[in-house]
Amino acid sequence: MKMDKVLSKLGIEKVNQGAATGTEWLKAGGEKIESFSPVDGKRIASVTAVTRETYDAVIAKAQFAFAEWRMWPAPRRGEIVRQLGEELRKYKEPLGRLVSYEMGKSLQEGLGEVQEMIDICDFAVGMSRQLYGLTMHSERPLHRMYEQWHPLGVVGIISAFNFPVAVWSWNSMIAFICGNTCVWKPSEKTPLSAIACQNIIATVFKANGVPEGVCGLVVGGRETGEWMSNDTRVPLVSATGSTRMGKAVGAAVAGRLGRSLLELGGNNAIIVSEHADLNIALRAALFGAVGTAGQRCTTTRRLIIHESVYDAFRKKLVAAYKQLVIGSPLDEKSHVGPLIDTDAVAAYQNTIAAVKKAGGKAIVQGGVLSGEGYESGCYVKPCIFEVQNEWEIVQHETFAPILYIMKYSTLQEAIAIQNAVPQGLSSAIMTLNMRESELFLSHAGSDCGIANVNIGTSGAEIGGAFGGEKETGGGRESGSDSWKAYMRRQTNTINWSDQLPLAQGIKFNV
């Protein structure tokens, strides 16, 4: 499908405003944001960013809609989400293609991202009948205690360019079934994918009489995110992005005693044990390091390899890197697509220079590609360096396909190396030794929010809670009981006696 047909099918050519309240598009009134594809450098379309006035209008509409939406029974809200999943199935191919072209990930990854949206819809539908509370025994006779959960109100969602649609769906579909309304601020680098989602949602909302304002959209830059972070009308802000951005959002939201759900940077490692299946380890490391051109928060950035298999595994790794095809992500033969823009390319180059200055040894050389097929200037070579974990540059996350490798002697040493970074998102060990895997998963093991055995750091499923510790932010999205982040807990005590006994046996005689 050609891109002009993709845009037409998704309704992109009809809308260039970056503000919506659900089915209605508002005149955004701000500056133009141009969306360029890193695939070929071509301009796709322009979007008008929101002004403060338009932003306020979208938030106000979301507040108004919340009063009605929260009163819809949760299973009925779940039915709306079920229909959203069905609508996404209809548009999987064009939306996945747009994600691939606008962001630069492979077409298979673009389609996979839309599949994640479908999966979280299916998950949320079942969850809409399971928003459970507990019943507790009271110490007072003829009293009943229980807890219940209520929606928060307007949920603000700030998403990043690398997953331009999936992360929004992780938040919004769960928030919807909980009874919240949502306002989405997508990355200004991928606004068209967000507009396409808004168009898809509008079809379902209109057919079901969903209150206008349940799902709003505000396209804008950093300033728009700051408005949302400081807005007391938004009790929860879920933000995905860099640690620097997350610290700013977290501080602003905390300053008004709001809630923040932060999914930030990762510096993820795979431990390759002497007991590993090296072929499985190679596949995991390769995709983890170069998938999405290294632009995942779960990208494998460090390989910690046992000294007895270090040389053999390094040799396998170098051979595998030589087979990588770098090119258009729309070409199924390509393994690695472009970085998002030339700023990301500059960060890649600066990191390589810093690693070399620190003493890093290049095992696979990097570089920026040019010439036919690389006109956008965003294509780079995945590279590998031998490093020391304590080097300052290794302690930082660079959103690019740069892989660091290092040796270890004992598993305790490897775990210590893995944990000795500020971030704590994803981790993995490759081993066929049960004792090693259990140590890795124990209290003395990985300090990350995700810890895997014999699979890589990348590719989390929606059924498990997604998120990490330390500078990764501590938030949890998607599966398990993550729905609780979008609700407020209330404890209820009911006295059905004809007396008023006090807790702790206190006597108050009147």
N, C-alpha and C positions, 0 to 999 in steps of 0.2 A: 504494500500500500504506500503510495507516494505521500510525502509529508503534507502537501496541500489538501489531499483528501482526508488525511488524519485530522488536520485542524478543522476542516469542515464538519466531519463526523462528530467531533467533540464540541462544536459550537464556538471555537476560538475566534474565527474570523468575524463573528457577530458582536463580540464583546471586547472592549479594550479598557474597561473601567475596573479598578482594583478594589471595589467596595460592593458588598452584597449583604443582604439580611436574610437570605434563604432563597426565595424564588425571585426576589426583586433586586435589580442592580441599581446602585446609586451613582450619581455623578461624583466621582472621587475628588476631583478638583486640584490634585497635587501635580508634582512633576512627572515627566515621562520616565518610565523604567524600560530600557530596551533589553529584550531577551535575545542573546546570541548563543548559537550552538557551538560548544567546544569541538564538535565533530568536524565541522567544516568552516567554522568562523562566520557563518552567515547569520544575518539578523532574521529571527523568526517572526517577531511581532513586538509591539510596544504596549505597555500597560500604564494607565494613569494611577499614580500612588495616591493614598488617602491624605487629606488634610486633617488637622485636629478636629475640625468641625464634623467631618464625615466619620471619623473614628468614633466620636462621641455618639453620633446618631446610630451607628451599628451596635454599640454597647447598650445604649438605651433600649433599642428594640429587643436585644437579647434579654435584658432585665424584664421587660414587659412580657415576653413570651414565656419566661420561666414560671410566672405565676400560674399559667394554664398548663404548661407541659408537665410540671411536677405532679399534677393531679391525674394525669393519664396513668392507668395501671401499668406497672412495669412490663408485664407480658405484652400489653398493647404497644408500648414503646419498642419492645423487642421485635414485634411484627414489622414495624417500620424499618428496623435495622436489617431484618431478614430480606425485605424487599430491596434495600440498598445493596446487599450482597448479590442479589439476582441481577440488578441493574449493572453492577460492576462486572459480572460475568459477560454481559452483552458487550461491554466496552473494553474488555481485557486487552484485546489485540491493539486497537488504536491508542488506548491510554498507555499501555506498556511501551509502545513505539515512541510516543511523545516523551515519556520519561527518559527513554534511552537517548533520544536526540537532544533534548534540552539539557540533561544532566551529563551525559557522556558515558553512562554505564552500558554494558553489553545488552543486546536486545533480550537475551534470555534472562538477564538480571532484571531488566525493566518489566518483563512479563511476570517474573517471579515476585517483584514488588507488588504488582496489582493482585497477584494470588494471595499475598500476605493480607491485603485488604479484605479479600473475600473470606479468607480463613478467620480473621478477627470478627467479621460480621457473624459468621456461623457460631463462633465461640460466644459472642455477646448475646446471641439469641437464647442460647441455653442458660446463660448467666442471668438473664432477665427474670427467670423463675427461681433463682437461688440467692437472692439478696437477703441472706439469713442473719438473724441475731441469736443471742443465747438467752436461756432462762436460768436464773440463779435462785437458790433457796435463801429466803430471808431469815435472819436470826429472830425476827419478831413474829409472833403467832398471827395467823390469818392475814398474812401479807404475801404479795407476790412481786418478784423482781424480774425484770427482763431488760434487754437492750434492743434497740432498733436503730436503723440507719436512714438518714435523710439526705437528699441532694443538697449540694452546697450553693448552687446558683449559676453564675456565669463562669465558665472555665475558659481561660485564655490559653491558647496553644501556639507556641513559637517553634517552628520546625526548621531543620537545616536542609541544605541543598542536596546532600548525598542520598537521602531517602525522601524525595520531595513529596510523596503521597502516603507511604506506608505508616510512618510515625504519627502523622496526623490521624490516621484511621485507628491506630492503637489507642490513642487518647479519646477521640471523639465517639467512637462506637460504644466504648465502655461508659463514657460520660453520659451519652444519650440514654442508655438503658437505666442508668442511675437516676435519671430525671433532671439532669443539668442541661443548660444550653451552652453552646460553644462559640467562641470567636477565634478564628484562625489567622495568625500572621505567618504566612509562608516565607521562605527565603526569597529575597529579592533577586536571587540568581536563577530561580526556577518558578516564576510566577504563573506561567501558562499551565503547568501541570495542576496547580491549585485551582485555577479558573475552570479547567476541564472537570475537576471533581465537583466543584460547586454546581456546574451545569447538570451533572449526573444526579446529584442529590436533589436538585430543584424538581426534577421530573417526579421523583417518588414523593417528595413533600407535598407538591401540588395535588397529586392524585389522592392523597390521604388526608388532606385538610390539616396538615401539621402547622401549628402556629408560626406565623412569620417572625423570624428572629431566632429560631432554635439553633440554626447554624449560620453564623456570619463569617464574612471574609474581609480582611483588611490588608491590602498589599502595601508595603512600605519598607523603609530602611530601618536603621538602628533606632531612629527617633520614635518610630511606631512601637517598637519593642519596649522602649523606655516608658512610653505612655501607659502601656499595658501593665508593666511591672509596678508602676506607682499608682495604679488605679484601684481605689478601695472598692469599686463596684465589681471587681474581679477577685473573688476570694481564693481562687487557685490559679496559678500560672504554671503550666507545664512547658519547660524549655529544653530543647535539644540543641547542642552546639559545643563550642569550645569551652574549656575550663574557665578561661578569662571571661567569656560572655556569661557563663553560669554564675560566677562569683558576683558579677554586677547585678544580675537578675535576682539572685538569692538575697543579696544585701538590701535591694530596693523593696522586695516583697516582705522581708523580715522587718524592715523599718516601719511598715504599716501593720505588722502582726498578721499578715496574710500567710498563705501556704504556697510553697513552691515544690514542684516535682522536677528534679534536675537529672538529665541524662547527658553527661559531658564526655570528656576525652578518655581515651584508653591508651595503654602502652603494653599491649598484650603479648604474652610469651607462651611458647610451646616448649615443654621439657621433653627432649628426645632421650629416652633411657637406653641403656645397654641392652635391655630386654624388649626393645620396641620392634614391631614389624616395620622395617625401614621403608617399605613401599607404601604402606598406609601413611606413615609419618611424612613421606615426601609429598603425597597428594594433599594432605592437610596443610602442610607448610606452604606449598605452592599457591593454592587457591587463597589461603588466608593472607598471604603477603601481597599478591598481585590482583586479586579480585577487586572490582570497582576501582582499579588503578591505585589501590592502597587508601581509598577514601571512605573507609568504614571506621566507625568507632571501635569495632571489634577486629579490625585488621591485625594480622600477626606482624608485630614489629621486632620481636626478639626471638631467637632460637637459642635455647640453652641445651647443649649437646654433650652427652657423656664422652669423656676423653677416649674411651676404648672404641667408639664408633664415629668419632668426630671426622676423621679424614675420609672414611668411606661415605659418610652422609654428605659431607661437603662436596665430594666428587659427584654424587648423584644430583645434588642441588644445582651445581654449575651446569651439568649436562641438561637438566630440565629447563633452566633459564634460557639456554641457547635455542630451545625449540619454541619459545613464546613468539606468537605473532602479534605485533602491535599495529593497530589500524582502526578503521571505523567500527564502532560498536554495533552498527547495523549489519555488518558482515559477519556471518556465523563462524567464519574461519578465524576471526580475531579473538585473542585471549585477553588483550589489554587495550582499553580505550584511552581517551584523553583525560587529563586533569580538567577541573571545572573551568579554569581561566588562567590567564598569564600571571596573575598574582600568585596562584598556587604553584606555577612553574618556577617563579622566582624563589618561593619558599623552599622548594625542592633543591634548587641550585645552591641556595645559602646553607642548607643543612649539609649537603655533600661537602661543601667547602669547610664547614665547621668540623665535620667528622675527620676529614683529612688533616686539618690543623691539629686536632687532638691526638693524632697518631693512628687513625683507623686505616686498615689495610683493605684495599678494594679487591674483592674476590670476583665480583662481576661489576664491570664499569657502568656508570650511569651516563646520562647525557640527554640533551634535547634534540628531538628529531625534526628535520626540515625536508622540504622537497614535496614531490607529488604525494597527495594523500595526507600531508601533515601541515597544510596551509594555515590552519588555525593557530599554530604555534603552541598547542597545548599537549602535544604528545611527548612523553619522556620514556627513557629506558628504565625498567626495574633493575635495581642494583643491590649488591650485597657487600657488607663490610664486616671484617673482624674487628671487634671493639672490646672495651672494658665497660661493664654495666654502670660503674660509678661515674663515668664521664658525664658532664653536664648536658651535652647535646643528646646523649642516649636517654637521659631522664625526661626529655620532652617528646611530645607527640608531634610528628610532621605528617600531614595528610597527603602522603605520596608513597609510591612503591619502593621504599628504602627498608631493607631488612638487615638487622644486626645479628651476628652470630657470635657465640662464646662457648667456652668449655666449662665442664664441672667434673668433680671427682665423686662426691657423695650426693645422695638425693636431698639430704638436709641442706647441703650447700646450694643445690639447684633451686630449692624452694625459697631459700633466703634471697638468692639473686632475683628470682621472679618477683618477690614481694617488695624488693628494695627500689621501688619507684613511687612517685606520688599518686599515680592512678591505680584504680582497682576494678576494672570492668570485667574482662574475660581472660581465661587461662585454660591451659590444657596440658596433659601429660600423655605421652605415647609410651605405653608399657604393656607387656603381657604378664607382668608380675603382680599378683593380687595385693601383696603387702605394700608394694610401691603405690599402687592406685589408691588404696585405702588411706595410706599416710597423707597422700596429696589432698584427699577430700576431708581429712580430719581437722580438728581444731588447730593442729600444728602445721597444717598444709596451706593451700592457697588462701589468700586474703581477699580474693575477688568475688564479685557478685555472681559470676558464672565460672564454674570449674568443670571441665570436661575430661573424659578419659577416652583415648583413641578416636577422638574427632577433634577438629581444629577449633580455633577461637571464634571463627566467624560462622554465621548461619543459624542463629537462634530460632527456635520454634515459638509460635505464639502462645502455646499452652502453658509455658513456664513464665514466671515473672522475670522481666528483663530489666537489668540495671546493675550498677556497681557501687563500690565503696570509695572512701577517701576523696580524691579530687574528681572522681567520676560523678559525685553529687549525692549518692545515696538513694536516688529515686527508683521506683519500680513501676513498669508499665506492662500492659498486655495481660498475660495469663495469671493463673493461680488466684490469689485473693487481692490482686492489685486494684480491684474495683473499690476497695475501702479508701483508697487515696482520693476518690472523687466524691466521698460522702462524709457526713458528720455523724458521730456516734452519740446516741442519747440513751441514758440509763433511766428506766421507769420503775417506780415502786408504787404499788397499788394496795391500799389498806381496805380490806373488805370486812373488817371486824367492827364492833360497836365501841371499841376502845382506841386510845392513841398511845400505845407503848412507844418509848424512845429507844433508839439504838444504844448499844453498849451498856444497857441496863440503867441508864440515867433516870433519876426520879425528879419530877418537877410537879410538886403538889400545889395546886391552886384551888 
